[in-house]
Amino acid sequence: MLDKYALARKDATYIFSKVNRMSQPSYKPDFYSRAFIKDAMPHYRRMRELGPAVWLPSNKVWAVSRYEDVKKSLFNAESLISGKGISANGFANRLMSGDKKITLTSDGEDHMRKRGVVGKPLSKKGMKDLSQQIQNEADRLVESLLARGRFDGVRDFAEHLPVQIVSNLLGIPESGRENMLNWSTQSFNITGSYNWRTLRSIPAGIQMARYGKRINRDNIDPNGWVNNLYDAVDSGVLEEEDVPAMVNDYMGPSLDTTIIASSYMLYLLGSNPEAWEAVRSAPELIPNAVNETLRMASPVRGWCRYVKDDVDLSGTLIPKGSRVLVVLVSANYDERKWKNPETFDIHRNPRDHLAFGFGVHSCLGRHLAQLEMESLLRSMIGRVSQINVSEPKLALNNTLRGFSSMPVQFS
Amino acid sequence: MPKVTYLLPDGSEHEFSLSVGQSIMEGAVSNGIEQVLAQCGGSAMCATCHCYVEGGPVEALPPISDLENAMLDETEAERKDNSRLSCQVRVTEELSGLRVAIPEEI
């Protein structure tokens, strides 16, 4: 039977959301524009000042940018769901909310089940078995870079471990794998609002999906991480059809994010020679260096959630049916939480930074990223006395923030 | 209100009154015990709220679920017989007087 109140309810919700928007702070600049990305810190500061949730009319999302509110929003995965996509554009959200969801865009029980499978080889324990291999590779890398003198901090230093080691660990077919880094970079563009970068990323997204579909039991390494998905099919936890999309749970986030964090680490230590001196003379400061880097780098700017039920966020009502943009990088620079947030302080260990997100969807690869970064530092400590960095070049990406190149010299 | 005592790695002891239904992890976080990271926010997915139950009415503790059991194998500090994920223990009146130690490495 037709619900005769449905229309009235829809109207009321619409009017209410208009009224609500009028009475709530809004911030006009386009979050995904070139100008915003190029000089983002003052924007984030302004958004934090305006309130717990700020309406962005250019992007039609509510931005949450204070530390405590970001944490609260990510914790509230029952009302702020991922299953209708985590993008700021409808096209990508429809793509992501199909039947076969990846872990990143699943909710509830379905998400827990998938997360358990994908995360299995990424546990702390799994990392212990890997640590020697990664350390050896990091040692070799640092020695060759020292011999070379000048190098690029992104391509030659930061890309090495993720591209050489991690893509091998996945155990996916060789042919086409060389595109993995480009595909994953582009997949971070697709989650922005509609703009040139979003549109340009679509072909890469299609190629990546095709590559995923070509993967089968016969062309993967039986000891690789992707094979773990087939093991889960055999034990009845996943369905065979879940696998092609879920390969992206490994491919998508394992490269760029760590590459950005590692090159940012070099940048911060090179620009703060006294901090590098401190780490060299007290290697127990390595965790500080890594966590403080992760806080300041915040490789993922933020992702969206769909508002399933009205949510009261520290006094601001966010109406059902809208989208919330959770700004991780802003939380990591929130002056309410951090003292001198723009200062790299080697004597603090900000273990509660939100670069990996928070809550049920928090980064599954965190231990791997930390292991890679710590290994690089350990290799550098005995060998590199000075890190000279020149002005890095900012990469333009809707969702990632980091450098595309940075001249460096070790001595 | 049930009372829970947290023993911190620096040797200090902190007793807090928790509401029934709150988890030991939430009790720690809301009272400013920063040692407890609880990165996954209490969904038994990260093992960064690991604690050792050191005394009190241990017989009133809820059983360890399969999920918690699997996560306890992932803890940074050694898993012991008295290891629990503090997010999976909800406080009841019967649990008043519980003493939990927070490991140095979490």
Interface residues (C-beta under 8 A of the other chain):
Chain A: K71 L74 F75 M112 R115 G116 G119 S123 K124 K125 R351 D352 F356 F358 G359 V360 S362 R366
Chain B: E34 L37 Q39 C40 G41 G42 S43 M45 C46 A47 L67 A70 D73 E74 T75 E76
